[in-house]
Amino acid sequence: MELNRRDRERLLWESWGDRLGRLPFLSEEQAAEANREQRQRLAALGQRVSRHFGGSKLATGPLSPGCQACGNGTWSCLFITRQCQASCFTCPAFKSSAEMAPYADGLEFRRFEDFLDYCASIGINGVAFSGGDPLLFADRLVDLIVRLRRSLGTGIYLWAYTNGLCANRKVLESLARAGLDEIRFNIGATGYSLDKVALAKGILPRVTVEIACVPEDVPILKGCMKEMAAVGVDHLNLHQIMLSSANLEALVDRGYHVTRQAVPSVVESELAMLELMEHALDQGIHLAINHCNTSYKGRWQQRGSFLRINKKILAGHESETESGYIRRLWFTSDARKARKMVQALLALPDGVPQIAPEPADGLVGDPQVIPEPVDTPNDVGGCLWDGNHGRLYFPLRLFPQAMSSGMPIYVQYHTAGLAPDVIVTQERRILTTAPGKYLSVLVSPASEVIELDDAGRRFLGRIADSADLGGEGVELPYELARYECIGSGVPDYD
């Protein structure tokens, strides 16, 4: 579910602070006009495009296997350098000539073997190599590809991003021999030249053009798309330009306007994307164009980053929401009442279970470290007694029984992400990647503690029953739905 205006403004302030006044937001009149144009272009595309990931992503043809892995949350993007010899004004990243360890999913992997173990342990089936431009270090890139193939086999899909300036026959052939499945060229860095694209097409299995969609360049791109189709480009991935500290001044100078999303993005860029898709269809240009807007990334890339960690660290009393948050439900209680509540929830005979009045060994606080669902005196049938806080946690499957108790029920939502070992002040769990090897996972509150009212109870009751939430008259309490439900469709520019 999309955030309301108040919450979006709060996130914007947290990210931009005093610089928020520099962001070129649309006025009400400009937003209304942009929304009209967006609706017209979406209507013109109609059934001629396919819709993926809740309608967030539009396409005129099949998606690359890499894009599918991205949306499904089964990919990882490994950044191997911050160096780049291009100077694209749209780039959201700062360049650096300093040496760096490869990093992915917010964490450095100083030993590549640790990244291999990480990929294998959480079921990664797609890896992208990015930067900077990874072809600046082609020999290193080839070595990483070979080691990935040797470790994870042919089932993993591998692709690399490049501006093409370092691409030549020797480099491309070495990447193909190593086992690279796809190369993606940012031809915006080379004046929309397709020379390197055409060269790669005869060498690598799949060749994609992937560019930030610059509104002023729409006339050039309309002509270029015919050439792409003639060359045999497999996919054209159009990205909505995202605003960052690195490109703020350049985007402001060009007179662009940005959305009021957590990651502000250029409105004119997405409208140009829709225009190019419409043009290709109208002119019969056979090109698989992928509309990769920021809303899709905020919904589905974020969801994927949560889910691939959640499945390794969820405890028995926890569950995950459609949008990837960890859900915790509980009663407040003391040890005596907790025993009775667990008996009632699980319909157990008297005397079972024997819940200890304090956390058992290995459970500290809220609790802090539970690598796998545990079976201790404190964890019975998915129920967990936390004596430090006087909480009896229970799994979602027991929510109907919990509602019948008449007791107040509380919920709180959390996120999980990889974290350096140095973080010790917050709740951490262990993600085991190989025998004797692990990564730390930081579990952080995403919401306040919410006491469920009648609407909240009905809403979570429907989720526990796997009922349809899209029916007429179904109430979606915002304070819960923003964590429970993932947004759908292409949002407007309010």
C-alpha positions in Angstrom: 0.0 0.0 0.0 1.3 3.5 -0.9 2.4 5.7 2.0 0.2 8.7 2.7 1.4 12.2 2.1 2.4 12.8 5.8 4.6 9.7 6.0 6.2 10.5 2.6 7.0 14.0 3.8 8.5 12.5 7.0 10.8 10.2 5.0 11.8 13.0 2.7 12.8 15.1 5.6 14.8 12.3 7.2 16.7 11.9 3.9 17.2 15.5 2.9 16.8 17.6 6.0 17.4 21.3 5.3 18.0 20.5 1.6 14.4 19.5 1.1 13.6 23.0 -0.1 16.0 22.5 -3.1 13.9 19.6 -4.4 11.9 20.6 -7.5 8.5 19.2 -6.6 5.4 19.7 -8.8 2.9 22.3 -7.9 -0.7 21.2 -7.6 -1.5 22.5 -11.1 1.6 20.8 -12.6 0.8 17.5 -10.8 -2.8 17.6 -12.2 -1.4 18.1 -15.7 1.2 15.4 -15.4 -1.4 13.0 -14.1 -3.6 13.7 -17.1 -0.8 12.9 -19.4 0.1 9.8 -17.6 -3.5 8.5 -17.7 -3.7 9.2 -21.4 -0.4 7.4 -22.1 -1.4 4.4 -20.0 -4.7 4.2 -21.7 -3.0 4.3 -25.1 -0.8 1.4 -24.1 -3.8 -0.5 -22.8 -3.7 -4.2 -23.5 -0.7 -3.9 -25.8 1.7 -4.2 -22.9 2.1 -6.9 -20.3 2.0 -6.0 -16.6 4.3 -7.5 -14.1 4.8 -7.4 -10.3 1.4 -6.1 -9.4 1.2 -3.9 -12.5 4.2 -1.8 -11.3 6.3 -2.8 -14.3 5.1 -2.6 -17.9 6.7 -4.3 -20.9 6.2 -4.6 -24.6 7.9 -8.1 -24.7 9.5 -10.6 -22.4 11.6 -9.6 -19.5 15.2 -10.6 -19.2 15.8 -13.5 -16.7 17.8 -11.0 -14.7 14.8 -8.7 -14.4 12.6 -11.6 -13.4 15.1 -12.5 -10.6 15.2 -8.9 -9.5 11.4 -8.8 -9.1 11.3 -12.2 -7.4 13.9 -11.2 -4.9 16.3 -13.9 -5.9 19.2 -11.8 -7.2 22.1 -9.9 -5.7 23.9 -7.0 -7.3 27.7 -7.1 -6.6 29.4 -3.7 -6.9 33.1 -4.2 -7.7 34.3 -0.7 -8.3 33.2 3.0 -8.0 35.4 4.0 -10.8 33.8 5.2 -14.1 35.2 7.1 -17.0 31.8 8.4 -18.2 30.2 11.6 -16.9 26.4 11.0 -17.1 24.5 13.8 -15.4 21.7 11.3 -14.5 24.0 9.0 -12.4 22.8 8.8 -8.8 26.2 7.6 -7.5 29.4 9.5 -6.6 32.5 8.2 -8.4 35.7 7.3 -6.6 39.1 6.2 -7.7 39.8 4.5 -4.3 40.2 0.7 -4.1 37.2 -1.0 -2.6 36.1 -4.4 -1.5 33.1 -5.8 -3.4 29.8 -5.1 -1.7 26.3 -6.4 -2.1 23.0 -6.0 -0.2 24.6 -3.3 2.0 27.6 -5.3 3.1 31.3 -5.6 2.1 32.5 -9.1 1.1 36.3 -8.9 1.5 36.6 -12.5 0.6 34.8 -13.6 -2.5 34.2 -17.1 -1.0 32.0 -15.4 1.6 29.8 -13.9 -1.1 29.6 -17.4 -2.8 28.5 -18.9 0.5 26.0 -16.1 1.0 24.4 -16.7 -2.5 24.2 -20.4 -2.0 22.7 -20.2 1.5 19.8 -17.9 0.6 18.9 -19.3 -2.8 20.3 -16.6 -5.1 19.7 -17.5 -8.8 20.9 -14.3 -10.4 24.0 -12.1 -9.8 24.6 -8.7 -11.5 28.1 -7.0 -11.6 28.0 -3.3 -11.4 30.0 -0.2 -10.3 31.2 2.3 -11.5 32.0 0.3 -14.7 33.1 -3.3 -14.0 34.8 -3.5 -17.4 37.5 -1.2 -16.2 38.7 -4.3 -14.3 37.8 -6.9 -17.0 40.4 -9.5 -15.8 39.0 -9.3 -12.3 35.4 -9.5 -13.6 36.3 -12.6 -15.6 37.8 -14.2 -12.6 34.7 -13.6 -10.5 32.4 -15.0 -13.2 34.5 -18.1 -13.4 34.5 -18.6 -9.7 30.7 -18.1 -9.5 30.1 -20.6 -12.3 32.5 -23.1 -10.7 30.8 -22.8 -7.3 27.1 -22.3 -8.1 26.9 -24.0 -11.5 25.0 -23.2 -14.7 21.7 -22.6 -13.0 22.6 -19.1 -11.8 22.1 -16.2 -14.3 24.9 -13.7 -14.6 24.9 -10.3 -16.2 27.1 -7.1 -16.1 26.5 -3.4 -16.6 28.8 -1.2 -18.6 29.0 2.1 -20.4 30.8 0.2 -23.2 33.9 2.4 -23.3 36.1 -0.5 -22.4 34.2 -3.1 -24.4 36.2 -4.7 -27.3 36.2 -8.0 -29.0 38.9 -9.5 -26.7 37.1 -8.4 -23.5 33.6 -9.5 -24.7 34.9 -12.9 -25.8 36.7 -13.5 -22.5 33.4 -12.6 -20.7 31.5 -15.1 -22.9 34.1 -17.9 -22.3 33.8 -17.2 -18.5 30.1 -17.8 -18.6 28.4 -14.3 -18.6 24.8 -14.7 -19.8 24.0 -11.0 -20.5 25.6 -7.7 -20.9 23.8 -4.4 -20.5 25.0 -1.2 -22.2 24.3 2.3 -21.1 24.5 3.9 -24.6 23.6 7.2 -23.1 27.2 7.4 -22.0 28.4 7.2 -25.7 26.0 9.5 -27.5 23.6 6.6 -28.2 26.1 4.7 -30.3 25.2 1.1 -31.0 28.7 0.1 -32.3 29.6 -1.9 -29.1 26.1 -3.3 -28.8 26.3 -4.7 -32.3 29.8 -6.1 -31.6 28.5 -7.8 -28.4 25.5 -9.2 -30.2 27.6 -11.7 -32.1 29.5 -12.8 -29.0 27.3 -12.9 -25.9 24.0 -14.9 -25.5 21.9 -11.8 -24.5 22.5 -8.1 -25.2 20.5 -5.4 -23.5 20.4 -1.6 -23.8 19.7 -0.2 -20.3 19.5 3.6 -19.9 18.2 6.3 -17.8 15.4 7.9 -19.9 16.3 11.5 -20.6 13.3 13.5 -21.7 15.2 15.8 -24.1 16.5 12.7 -25.9 13.2 11.2 -26.8 13.5 12.2 -30.5 16.9 10.6 -30.7 15.7 7.4 -29.0 12.7 7.1 -31.3 15.1 6.8 -34.3 17.6 4.7 -32.3 15.0 2.1 -31.4 14.6 1.1 -35.0 18.4 0.5 -35.2 18.3 -1.5 -31.9 15.6 -3.8 -33.4 17.7 -4.2 -36.6 20.8 -5.0 -34.7 18.9 -7.6 -32.7 18.9 -6.0 -29.2 17.2 -8.5 -26.9 15.8 -5.9 -24.4 15.6 -2.1 -23.9 15.4 -1.3 -20.2 14.2 2.3 -19.6 14.9 3.6 -16.1 13.2 6.6 -14.5 15.8 9.1 -13.4 16.3 9.0 -9.6 17.3 12.0 -7.6 20.3 11.8 -5.3 22.8 14.1 -3.7 25.2 13.2 -6.6 22.9 14.5 -9.3 20.6 17.0 -7.5 22.1 20.2 -9.0 22.2 18.8 -12.6 18.6 17.8 -12.4 17.5 21.1 -11.0 19.5 23.0 -13.6 17.5 21.1 -16.3 14.2 22.2 -14.9 12.9 18.7 -14.1 10.3 18.0 -11.5 10.4 15.1 -9.0 7.9 12.9 -7.3 7.2 13.0 -3.5 8.3 9.4 -3.0 10.9 8.2 -0.5 13.3 8.2 -3.4 12.2 11.3 -5.5 12.3 10.6 -9.2 11.9 12.7 -12.3 8.3 12.9 -13.5 9.2 13.9 -17.1 11.5 10.8 -17.3 8.7 8.4 -16.7 6.3 10.2 -19.1 9.1 9.9 -21.7 9.3 6.2 -21.0 5.6 5.7 -21.7 5.8 7.8 -24.8 8.7 5.7 -26.2 6.8 2.5 -25.5 3.7 3.9 -27.3 5.8 5.0 -30.2 7.4 1.5 -30.6 4.0 -0.2 -30.6 2.5 2.3 -33.0 5.4 2.0 -35.4 5.6 -1.7 -35.3 9.1 -1.7 -33.8 9.7 -5.2 -32.5 11.7 -4.5 -29.3 11.1 -5.8 -25.8 10.9 -2.6 -23.8 10.9 -2.7 -20.0 9.5 0.2 -18.0 11.6 0.2 -14.8 10.2 3.0 -12.7 11.1 3.9 -9.2 7.8 2.8 -7.7 8.6 -0.8 -8.9 12.0 -0.6 -7.2 10.5 0.8 -4.0 7.9 -2.0 -3.8 9.5 -5.1 -5.3 13.2 -4.6 -5.0 12.7 -3.7 -1.4 10.4 -6.6 -0.8 12.9 -9.0 -2.4 15.7 -7.7 -0.2 13.6 -8.4 2.9 12.3 -11.8 1.8 15.6 -13.4 1.0 16.8 -12.7 4.5 13.5 -13.4 6.3 13.3 -17.0 5.1 16.6 -17.7 7.0 16.0 -16.0 10.3 12.2 -16.0 11.0 11.4 -17.5 14.4 8.3 -19.7 15.0 6.1 -16.9 16.4 6.9 -14.5 13.5 5.5 -14.3 10.0 6.1 -12.1 7.0 3.8 -9.7 5.2 3.0 -9.5 1.5 5.4 -6.5 1.3 8.2 -8.3 3.1 8.0 -7.0 6.7 8.3 -9.2 9.7 5.1 -9.3 11.7 5.1 -10.0 15.5 1.8 -10.5 17.4 1.5 -10.7 21.2 -0.6 -10.4 24.3 0.8 -8.7 27.4 0.8 -11.2 30.3 2.5 -12.7 33.2 3.9 -16.2 33.3 0.8 -17.8 35.0 -1.6 -16.2 32.4 0.8 -17.1 29.6 0.6 -20.8 30.5 -3.2 -20.7 30.3 -3.2 -18.7 27.1 -0.9 -21.2 25.3 -3.1 -24.0 26.5 -6.2 -22.2 25.2 -4.5 -21.2 21.9 -3.2 -24.7 21.1 -6.1 -26.6 22.8 -3.6 -28.5 25.0 -4.6 -30.6 28.1 -3.9 -29.3 31.6 -0.3 -29.2 32.6 1.0 -28.6 29.2 3.1 -26.6 28.4 5.5 -25.8 31.2 6.5 -22.2 30.3 9.4 -20.9 32.3 8.8 -17.6 34.1 12.1 -16.2 32.6 13.7 -16.5 29.2 15.4 -19.8 28.6 19.1 -20.2 27.9 20.0 -18.6 24.6 17.0 -16.3 24.6 18.0 -12.8 25.7 15.6 -9.9 25.9 13.2 -9.5 23.0 14.6 -12.2 22.2 17.9 -11.3 20.5 19.5 -14.4 18.8 17.3 -17.1 17.3 18.9 -18.5 14.2 16.1 -21.0 13.6 12.7 -21.5 15.1 13.5 -23.1 18.5 11.8 -25.6 20.7 12.5 -24.6 24.3 10.3 -24.4 27.4 9.6 -20.8 26.2 8.6 -21.8 22.6 5.7 -24.1 22.4 3.8 -24.6 19.2 5.2 -21.3 17.8 4.2 -19.3 21.0 7.1 -17.6 22.7 7.0 -16.2 26.3 9.3 -13.2 26.8 9.5 -12.7 30.5 11.7 -9.6 30.3 8.8 -7.7 28.6 5.8 -9.6 29.8 4.8 -10.6 26.3 3.3 -13.8 24.9 4.1 -13.9 21.2 2.0 -16.2 19.0 2.0 -17.0 15.3 -0.4 -15.6 12.7 -2.1 -19.1 12.3 -3.4 -18.8 15.8 -4.9 -15.3 15.3 -8.5 -16.6 15.1 -8.1 -18.3 18.5 -6.4 -15.2 19.9 -9.3 -12.9 18.8 -11.8 -15.1 20.7 -9.9 -14.5 23.9 -11.2 -11.0 24.1 -7.7 -9.8 25.3 -5.9 -6.8 23.8 -3.7 -7.9 20.9 -0.6 -6.0 19.8 1.4 -6.0 16.6 4.7 -4.5 15.5 6.5 -4.7 12.1 10.2 -5.1 11.6 12.8 -5.3 8.8 15.8 -7.5 8.6 19.0 -6.7 6.7 22.7 -7.7 6.7 24.8 -5.8 9.2 28.4 -5.5 10.2 29.3 -7.4 13.4 30.2 -4.1 15.1 26.5 -3.3 15.6 25.7 -4.7 19.0 23.1 -2.3 20.5 20.1 -3.6 18.5 18.5 -6.9 18.0 20.7 -9.2 15.9 20.4 -12.7 14.6 22.7 -15.1 12.8 22.4 -16.2 9.2 24.5 -19.3 8.7 26.1 -19.4 5.2 28.4 -22.4 5.6 29.7 -24.6 8.4 31.4 -22.3 10.8 30.6 -19.2 8.8 27.8 -16.7 9.4 26.6 -13.2 8.7 24.9 -10.9 11.2 21.4 -9.8 10.5 20.0 -6.6 12.1 16.3 -6.7 13.0 14.9 -3.2 13.3 11.5 -1.9 14.2 9.7 -0.4 11.2 6.6 0.6 13.1 5.4 1.7 16.5 3.7 -0.9 18.7 0.1 -1.0 17.5 -2.8 -2.1 19.7 -5.4 -3.6 17.3 -8.9 -2.1 17.3 -11.9 -3.8 15.8 -11.0 -2.9 12.3 -7.4 -4.1 12.8 -8.6 -7.4 14.2 -11.0 -7.9 11.2 -8.2 -7.0 8.8 -5.6 -9.4 10.3 -8.3 -12.0 10.6 -8.8 -11.9 6.9 -5.1 -12.2 6.3 -4.9 -15.2 8.7 -7.7 -16.8 6.8 -6.0 -16.1 3.4 -9.1 -14.1 2.4 -9.2 -11.7 -0.6 -8.4 -8.1 0.5 -9.4 -6.6 -2.7 -13.2 -7.2 -2.4 -15.8 -4.4 -2.3 -16.3 -3.1 1.2 -13.1 -4.6 2.6 -11.6 -2.1 5.1 -7.8 -1.6 4.9 -6.6 0.2 8.1 -3.8 2.4 6.8 -1.5 1.9 9.9 -1.5 -1.9 9.2 -2.0 -2.0 5.4 1.1 0.1 4.8 3.2 -2.8 6.1 0.9 -5.7 5.1 0.0 -4.9 1.5 2.2 -4.1 -1.5 1.2 -1.3 -3.8 -0.1 -2.1 -7.3 -0.2 -0.3 -10.6 1.6 2.8 -11.7 1.1 5.5 -9.1 0.2 9.0 -10.0 2.2 12.1 -9.2 0.4 13.6 -6.2 
